[in-house]
Each structure stands twice: as C-alpha cells, then as structure tokens.
Amino acid sequence: MNKINVAVLGLGSMGATHVRAAKESPFIEKITGYEPDAARAALRGGELGITAHNNLSEILDDKSIKLIYIAASNEAHRELAVSSLKAGKAVLCEKPMGITLEEARAMLNAEKESGSFLQIGFELHYSKLYMKVKEWIDAGLIGRPLNSHCLYYCSEFHKKNTWRVKSAGTLIGEKLSHYLDLPRWWFDKKVTEVFSMNAPNFVNYFNHPDNHQINYRFEDGSISNLNFVMGIAESDLGDPLMDIIEKQSDDGHALRYMIYGDKGAIEADVFRRRIRRWEFSDGEEKLESRIAEQIKFNKADDSEWFHNVYGQNLRIAELVANGMKPETPASDSFETMKLCFASEISEREKRIVKLDEL
Ligand SMILES: NC(=O)c1ccc[n+]([C@@H]2O[C@H](COP(=O)([O-])OP(=O)(O)OC[C@H]3O[C@@H](n4cnc5c(N)ncnc54)[C@H](O)[C@@H]3O)[C@@H](O)[C@H]2O)c1
C-alpha cells in the first residue's frame, strides 16, 4: 500500500478533526501540524499528539509531504492553498473557497497552473443523508427535480471577538456554501440567477448579516430556496406544544430539505434523523402521493449521516496516495462559490444577479 506524509495547516477545532481522521488513515504515515504562532503550534501539537511548528516553508519544501489539509480560519485559505499548490502539494482546503470571488479564482487558477490536486471540503458529498438524496434523484425516483427548499434555523452563536464574527467574508460563504452546494450537486445543473434578501441582524455583534433568504434558478427552469436564520430556534426545551417537541432536536436546531420532482418528493431532516421519499401517481380522478420509503438513523451515526469529515478525509488520503483525481473538481466548488458571492451582491444591490455577470 502506498503511504504518504501529510500536513495540517491550522490546528483549531476543525484542524483537530483533520488530525484525528489522518491518524485513522491506513494511507498516512506521518502528520505534521502548522500554526503561525510558535507557542500555539507547540501547545496544539502536544494536545493532538503530533509534531507541530510555525515554519511553513519547511513543510512546503518537504518532498515527503504529499497532501496538505487546510483548516485555518477563512482569511488564510487562499494564501495557504495557492502556496501549497505551487509547491506541488495535493490540497484539501476547508470551505469557503476564499472570502471573495477573486480569492476563489486565484485558488482555481493555482490548481490549473500547477496541475495539482485541489478539493474543497464539502464533506456533505460523503454524508449518507445527502448521498441518499443524490442516489434517489439519479435513479429517477422523483422524476425531474423541480423545486428544493432548505430550512435552517441555527442558534449556534459564535463567541464575540472571534474570527467568525469579525470575518471579512459572510455567513453565506462560511456556513451556507454547504447548503447551496447540495442542490447544485443533486440537480446537476448550472445555476443561472439568484435573488437574495436579509433582514436586520438577530445577533447584534456579527459584522455581517446573520439571516438570509436565497432564491436561485437553474438553467432548466427548476428553482431552489434556502432560508437561514442564526437566531432563536423554532422551539425550545420549554415548549408546551407536544407536537413541536420533536422539533427541539437536542439543542433547538432545524435543518430540513424538501426536494420536489414531477414524480415524487424527498424530505431529508437532519434533526429528526430521517429521510423519506414520496411517490406521486396519476390516479383516475386526481394525483395521489404515498410514502414509498423511510430511513432513520441513530445519534451514534450522526457524523456519518450528515457531517462526514472523517469519511471525506480518509477518501482524500486514499485518492492522493494512489495518484487519483479529486472526486469533486475545484471548478465545481468554484461554481458554488459564485452562487454565494452572487447572493451577497444581490443582497447589497437589492436585485436579481445573473451568475454570468461574475
Ligand atoms: N466543513 C465543515 O463542516 C466545517 C466545520 C467547521 C469549520 N470549518 C472550516 O474550518 C476552518 C477552521 O475552522 P475552526 O472552527 O477550526 O476555527 P478555529 O478558530 O477553531 O481554528 C482556526 C485555526 O486557524 C489558525 N490560523 C489562523 N491563521 C492561520 C494561518 N495563516 N495559517 C495557519 N493557521 C492559521 C488559528 O490560530 C486557529 O488555530 C474554517 O475555514 C471553517 O470554515 C469547516
């Protein structure tokens, strides 16, 4: 078996996940960590049980390091990805692919010029809940997909004075890029235009909007909507309405997709831990629908079902060790980022934005 050495740039909470996943990969021999500050590098290296330092050139010059995982804060993605690709490394870079369109384009260009491997960390492509949606759509089980709707209430308030709160990028790239990327992947069509709106903030110390209604259209006329609120969740633990209790979903989050085709529909609900599929049939008197399939998953399998960074990273190590190409090309992730940036323009300029403008 081919084994490679890897480096993880940025050893915060996501960097720790990358290190743990790398430790489990049969394709990885040695892991080196990097943080710009020497004391933090030493601290995090010790906590994670790896060698870590603050000398990036040493990592880029080390020919035995074939793959670099970038888990630094968003502002550092472009610089780290471009220099790693130029040094001939394969790169798995966390989303977002840059905090501006220019940064995303620079990363894509560096990939093209270096001919090296660049995949963006859209790990939902490796998560069973979303893979099942893709499988059902590709098998034609809902007919032609026409309309998808994502409802995301998230009461995960980041701490004051952290990079997320002060980030030059917005929550659209930082958080919602995952949920704009999914319908693009499922429908497998080009997005042509977007109209997005945001209301005044719920979280007064965020320096960017914390809620969005993003509407976008695909080239074949199908449409999609993402309604995101980083605010109070739809119910809380004190809710007296028993039929809403289920929505409390551990900590008050809601994350649910409805995808409609002309022959059926799919519901993928993270916090109810289930995915359902309807079949529509054309009866003598009217259209009818029935639930054709339902799959539930257990709390213990949450990561594998809707946040499978481990699965993604194990696969990336395998691909790179065997000289294979990315499973999601960087050019495809760039299209998702275009949709993110076009949504931001739409909010700022209060108009429909054609993606061809970008
Ligand atoms: N795919 C996902 O679902 C997912 C989930 C969480 C976070 N992320 C992404 O992972 C990245 C890190 O997020 P986090 O939650 O670990 O944040 P964090 O704040 O816990 O960690 C960020 C780390 O990056 C380090 N850093 C800052 N500048 C750096 C530089 N120039 N070079 C190297 N390291 C640098 C910081 O010192 C810190 O240790 C972000 O891009 C975030 O969007 C992705």
Ligand as a Chemical Component Dictionary entry (heavy atoms), coordinates in Angstrom:
data_LIG
# 
_chem_comp.id                   LIG 
_chem_comp.type                 NON-POLYMER 
_chem_comp.pdbx_formal_charge   0 
_chem_comp.three_letter_code    LIG 
# 
loop_
_chem_comp_atom.comp_id 
_chem_comp_atom.atom_id 
_chem_comp_atom.alt_atom_id 
_chem_comp_atom.type_symbol 
_chem_comp_atom.charge 
_chem_comp_atom.model_Cartn_x 
_chem_comp_atom.model_Cartn_y 
_chem_comp_atom.model_Cartn_z 
_chem_comp_atom.pdbx_ordinal 
LIG N1  N1  N 0  -16.557 21.526 6.690  1  
LIG C1  C1  C 0  -17.168 21.885 7.777  2  
LIG O1  O1  O 0  -18.267 21.447 8.063  3  
LIG C2  C2  C 0  -16.508 22.855 8.697  4  
LIG C3  C3  C 0  -16.903 22.936 10.034 5  
LIG C4  C4  C 0  -16.227 23.834 10.866 6  
LIG C5  C5  C 0  -15.224 24.628 10.345 7  
LIG N2  N2  N 1  -14.889 24.532 9.033  8  
LIG C6  C6  C 0  -13.837 25.391 8.470  9  
LIG O2  O2  O 0  -12.592 25.043 9.069  10 
LIG C7  C7  C 0  -11.786 26.205 9.200  11 
LIG C8  C8  C 0  -11.333 26.331 10.645 12 
LIG O3  O3  O 0  -12.457 26.476 11.476 13 
LIG P1  P1  P 0  -12.366 26.166 13.054 14 
LIG O4  O4  O 0  -13.743 26.000 13.529 15 
LIG O5  O5  O -1 -11.373 25.073 13.293 16 
LIG O6  O6  O 0  -11.774 27.547 13.585 17 
LIG P2  P2  P 0  -10.783 27.743 14.829 18 
LIG O7  O7  O 0  -10.840 29.181 15.136 19 
LIG O8  O8  O 0  -11.084 26.757 15.904 20 
LIG O9  O9  O 0  -9.347  27.378 14.224 21 
LIG C9  C9  C 0  -8.706  28.151 13.258 22 
LIG C10 C10 C 0  -7.205  27.968 13.454 23 
LIG O10 O10 O 0  -6.517  28.558 12.350 24 
LIG C11 C11 C 0  -5.342  29.148 12.866 25 
LIG N3  N3  N 0  -4.834  30.105 11.897 26 
LIG C12 C12 C 0  -5.164  31.397 11.720 27 
LIG N4  N4  N 0  -4.443  31.925 10.691 28 
LIG C13 C13 C 0  -3.669  30.931 10.215 29 
LIG C14 C14 C 0  -2.710  30.838 9.181  30 
LIG N5  N5  N 0  -2.400  31.877 8.402  31 
LIG N6  N6  N 0  -2.120  29.641 8.969  32 
LIG C15 C15 C 0  -2.418  28.571 9.708  33 
LIG N7  N7  N 0  -3.300  28.599 10.731 34 
LIG C16 C16 C 0  -3.915  29.766 10.968 35 
LIG C17 C17 C 0  -5.794  29.751 14.179 36 
LIG O11 O11 O 0  -4.690  30.029 15.027 37 
LIG C18 C18 C 0  -6.677  28.638 14.725 38 
LIG O12 O12 O 0  -5.952  27.702 15.468 39 
LIG C19 C19 C 0  -12.636 27.365 8.704  40 
LIG O13 O13 O 0  -12.305 27.655 7.391  41 
LIG C20 C20 C 0  -14.055 26.854 8.770  42 
LIG O14 O14 O 0  -14.895 27.447 7.800  43 
LIG C21 C21 C 0  -15.494 23.655 8.217  44 
# 
loop_
_chem_comp_bond.comp_id 
_chem_comp_bond.atom_id_1 
_chem_comp_bond.atom_id_2 
_chem_comp_bond.value_order 
_chem_comp_bond.pdbx_ordinal 
LIG N1  C1  SING 1  
LIG C1  O1  DOUB 2  
LIG C1  C2  SING 3  
LIG C2  C3  SING 4  
LIG C2  C21 DOUB 5  
LIG C3  C4  DOUB 6  
LIG C4  C5  SING 7  
LIG C5  N2  DOUB 8  
LIG N2  C6  SING 9  
LIG N2  C21 SING 10 
LIG C6  O2  SING 11 
LIG C6  C20 SING 12 
LIG O2  C7  SING 13 
LIG C7  C8  SING 14 
LIG C7  C19 SING 15 
LIG C8  O3  SING 16 
LIG O3  P1  SING 17 
LIG P1  O4  DOUB 18 
LIG P1  O5  SING 19 
LIG P1  O6  SING 20 
LIG O6  P2  SING 21 
LIG P2  O7  DOUB 22 
LIG P2  O8  SING 23 
LIG P2  O9  SING 24 
LIG O9  C9  SING 25 
LIG C9  C10 SING 26 
LIG C10 O10 SING 27 
LIG C10 C18 SING 28 
LIG O10 C11 SING 29 
LIG C11 N3  SING 30 
LIG C11 C17 SING 31 
LIG N3  C12 SING 32 
LIG N3  C16 SING 33 
LIG C12 N4  DOUB 34 
LIG N4  C13 SING 35 
LIG C13 C14 SING 36 
LIG C13 C16 DOUB 37 
LIG C14 N5  SING 38 
LIG C14 N6  DOUB 39 
LIG N6  C15 SING 40 
LIG C15 N7  DOUB 41 
LIG N7  C16 SING 42 
LIG C17 O11 SING 43 
LIG C17 C18 SING 44 
LIG C18 O12 SING 45 
LIG C19 O13 SING 46 
LIG C19 C20 SING 47 
LIG C20 O14 SING 48 
# 
